Amino acid sequence: MDRTTIVIFGISGDLAQRKLIPALFNLYQKKRLKGDFKIVGFAGRSWSDEELRKIAREGIDKFAGYQVNDDKWHEFKNRLYYISGKFQEESSFTNLANQLESLEDKPANRLYYLATPPSFFTNIIDNLGRTGQIDEENGWRRVVIEKPFGTDLESAKKINHDILKVLREDQIYRIDHYLGKETVQNILIARFANTIFEPVWNRNYISNVQITVAEKVGLEHRAGYYDTVGVVRDMFQNHLLQLLSLVAMEPPASYKANDQRDEKVKVLKAVRRFTHDEVKKYSVLGQYRGYKEEEGVVENSQTPTYAAIQFFIDNWRWQGVPFYLRSGKMMAEKMSEIVIQFKCPPHLMFPLPENYKFTSNTLSLCLQPDEGIHLKFETKVPDTIAETKSVDLEYHYKDVFGEKSIPEAYERLLLDALLGDAALFTRSDRSEIAWEILDPIIEAWQNPNENPLAIYEQNSWGPKEADELLNNQEHSWIHGCGNHS
Ligand SMILES: NC(=O)c1ccc[n+]([C@@H]2O[C@H](COP(=O)([O-])OP(=O)(O)OC[C@H]3O[C@@H](n4cnc5c(N)ncnc54)[C@H](OP(=O)(O)O)[C@@H]3O)[C@@H](O)[C@H]2O)c1
């Protein structure tokens, strides 16, 4: 990384101010942005370099949550530049090329970051190609693309097709910021850096797997985006199916990007596709009460704000084990967790009362806000003959590594893109397979006469139909992390 220019398209937007610039500055403070680097912002409004620097600092002060070293900030801000232009105009890209030429010494690598509305992804890549800014004679060229990546299989295929006319697959870094989270990366470490879990990580010992990503907030003024998208596209296509892959995939041959991505794709290929009639049996989509009255939501909107879906993975390891995935807005709590529920012991020889309810073991991988791992197991209640109680073994990052040990996901992802490590980014085949799984579910729930959305109360855990989905299989939703009993 001797000489690198990071070009951020959409630098005047929310993502850049809230996440990207704070992440880049922290990488600089930690001395991880090595060599001669520059950050060039590109957006529509006519800012000067100084205006960008001022807004960047405000973003860091407001959103970063770490100590700012003012000397370091002074050095960093002088590496920030702003260029005004329009994504759809080739002349703006000719201007960008000329400006970069005068700023850079050669050779210089370039990381282009598309923090823009998705409708501009292909426009920008096309214009970069047309103006010779993808050519690699003077250093590598890579492009980071934000989510959402398409809205269905057809649109994802089209974007892939269009951008692959200009870029090689290994130049494309499709981001899912969830994969940059420390606790998400720890799933593979927990599974494959220990010997105690893997032997029981299969259909012989696991009863079911539950993955929850719950948001406490509602629309937060994003109705224009969210009401056209809904929870399945917004959360399942990327985050939840990524988590399922990490829990269910086979051990990769190495930690290298394509070995990991091959296994993720392989497990998604084994996820059962539902027929139209099966969708209702295995999924519940809902909307929180009051959603239709939110500002910016279209009249009689059929957009789901909650979904619970039961998936099956048809392979040797997982045959018959339900994977219950759920996500929703306006839930009782903000939390993300994965609960592995093990089977009950095959035989209990203890003198227990009739109909005694035995709790089976659970291993909970806690992603946020309780960052750690909980293992629940049975122990004997003292002074009884053989009464049992579930107790909890807990590990928390903050206890071992300190309160501020967990970096922002974007730090890791930006650094990996600069280093050319694509393991935490989505390959084109994965983005398409995820849509292949979800398209029939989205489609079946689009007709309110056939499948009306289940209405649920705000600050609840979703509609009762989602509880029934599990109860029908004699399972129930489990809170494995935090202080839940
Ligand atoms: N915000 C988040 O926390 C977040 C989280 C995850 C993913 N994302 C994704 O990140 C991307 C950006 O989101 P955002 O929230 O930052 O969006 P945003 O606040 O709406 O920012 C859009 C940016 O694009 C620029 N822009 C729009 N049209 C343009 C045009 N025709 N020519 C030149 N510049 C143009 C805007 O510049 P001007 O206004 O100066 O024209 C602005 O800098 C989206 O794909 C979003 O889905 C965002």
Ligand as a Chemical Component Dictionary entry (heavy atoms), coordinates in Angstrom:
data_LIG
# 
_chem_comp.id                   LIG 
_chem_comp.type                 NON-POLYMER 
_chem_comp.pdbx_formal_charge   0 
_chem_comp.three_letter_code    LIG 
# 
loop_
_chem_comp_atom.comp_id 
_chem_comp_atom.atom_id 
_chem_comp_atom.alt_atom_id 
_chem_comp_atom.type_symbol 
_chem_comp_atom.charge 
_chem_comp_atom.model_Cartn_x 
_chem_comp_atom.model_Cartn_y 
_chem_comp_atom.model_Cartn_z 
_chem_comp_atom.pdbx_ordinal 
LIG N1  N1  N 0  -26.380 5.547  5.663  1  
LIG C1  C1  C 0  -26.097 4.367  6.152  2  
LIG O1  O1  O 0  -25.914 4.181  7.372  3  
LIG C2  C2  C 0  -25.993 3.176  5.221  4  
LIG C3  C3  C 0  -25.841 1.901  5.800  5  
LIG C4  C4  C 0  -25.681 0.794  4.957  6  
LIG C5  C5  C 0  -25.676 0.972  3.581  7  
LIG N2  N2  N 1  -25.844 2.232  3.039  8  
LIG C6  C6  C 0  -25.796 2.362  1.579  9  
LIG O2  O2  O 0  -24.809 3.318  1.237  10 
LIG C7  C7  C 0  -25.196 4.055  0.092  11 
LIG C8  C8  C 0  -25.202 5.533  0.403  12 
LIG O3  O3  O 0  -26.135 5.784  1.442  13 
LIG P1  P1  P 0  -26.261 7.209  2.154  14 
LIG O4  O4  O 0  -27.187 6.991  3.300  15 
LIG O5  O5  O -1 -24.933 7.795  2.421  16 
LIG O6  O6  O 0  -27.017 8.057  1.011  17 
LIG P2  P2  P 0  -27.238 9.632  0.957  18 
LIG O7  O7  O 0  -27.089 10.241 2.302  19 
LIG O8  O8  O 0  -28.513 9.833  0.203  20 
LIG O9  O9  O 0  -26.014 10.125 0.055  21 
LIG C9  C9  C 0  -26.023 10.008 -1.341 22 
LIG C10 C10 C 0  -24.746 10.614 -1.884 23 
LIG O10 O10 O 0  -24.774 10.493 -3.304 24 
LIG C11 C11 C 0  -24.584 11.782 -3.892 25 
LIG N3  N3  N 0  -25.359 11.871 -5.126 26 
LIG C12 C12 C 0  -26.646 11.459 -5.324 27 
LIG N4  N4  N 0  -26.975 11.636 -6.626 28 
LIG C13 C13 C 0  -25.883 12.137 -7.242 29 
LIG C14 C14 C 0  -25.574 12.469 -8.586 30 
LIG N5  N5  N 0  -26.473 12.316 -9.567 31 
LIG N6  N6  N 0  -24.344 12.935 -8.856 32 
LIG C15 C15 C 0  -23.429 13.114 -7.892 33 
LIG N7  N7  N 0  -23.654 12.809 -6.597 34 
LIG C16 C16 C 0  -24.866 12.313 -6.279 35 
LIG C17 C17 C 0  -25.048 12.762 -2.851 36 
LIG O11 O11 O 0  -24.361 13.986 -3.087 37 
LIG P3  P3  P 0  -25.065 15.430 -3.152 38 
LIG O12 O12 O 0  -26.207 15.388 -2.185 39 
LIG O13 O13 O 0  -23.970 16.344 -2.762 40 
LIG O14 O14 O 0  -25.495 15.542 -4.585 41 
LIG C18 C18 C 0  -24.575 12.089 -1.572 42 
LIG O15 O15 O 0  -23.217 12.353 -1.384 43 
LIG C19 C19 C 0  -26.557 3.493  -0.318 44 
LIG O16 O16 O 0  -26.359 2.472  -1.265 45 
LIG C20 C20 C 0  -27.086 2.884  0.970  46 
LIG O17 O17 O 0  -27.991 1.835  0.734  47 
LIG C21 C21 C 0  -25.998 3.320  3.839  48 
# 
loop_
_chem_comp_bond.comp_id 
_chem_comp_bond.atom_id_1 
_chem_comp_bond.atom_id_2 
_chem_comp_bond.value_order 
_chem_comp_bond.pdbx_ordinal 
LIG N1  C1  SING 1  
LIG C1  O1  DOUB 2  
LIG C1  C2  SING 3  
LIG C2  C3  SING 4  
LIG C2  C21 DOUB 5  
LIG C3  C4  DOUB 6  
LIG C4  C5  SING 7  
LIG C5  N2  DOUB 8  
LIG N2  C6  SING 9  
LIG N2  C21 SING 10 
LIG C6  O2  SING 11 
LIG C6  C20 SING 12 
LIG O2  C7  SING 13 
LIG C7  C8  SING 14 
LIG C7  C19 SING 15 
LIG C8  O3  SING 16 
LIG O3  P1  SING 17 
LIG P1  O4  DOUB 18 
LIG P1  O5  SING 19 
LIG P1  O6  SING 20 
LIG O6  P2  SING 21 
LIG P2  O7  DOUB 22 
LIG P2  O8  SING 23 
LIG P2  O9  SING 24 
LIG O9  C9  SING 25 
LIG C9  C10 SING 26 
LIG C10 O10 SING 27 
LIG C10 C18 SING 28 
LIG O10 C11 SING 29 
LIG C11 N3  SING 30 
LIG C11 C17 SING 31 
LIG N3  C12 SING 32 
LIG N3  C16 SING 33 
LIG C12 N4  DOUB 34 
LIG N4  C13 SING 35 
LIG C13 C14 SING 36 
LIG C13 C16 DOUB 37 
LIG C14 N5  SING 38 
LIG C14 N6  DOUB 39 
LIG N6  C15 SING 40 
LIG C15 N7  DOUB 41 
LIG N7  C16 SING 42 
LIG C17 O11 SING 43 
LIG C17 C18 SING 44 
LIG O11 P3  SING 45 
LIG P3  O12 DOUB 46 
LIG P3  O13 SING 47 
LIG P3  O14 SING 48 
LIG C18 O15 SING 49 
LIG C19 O16 SING 50 
LIG C19 C20 SING 51 
LIG C20 O17 SING 52 
# 
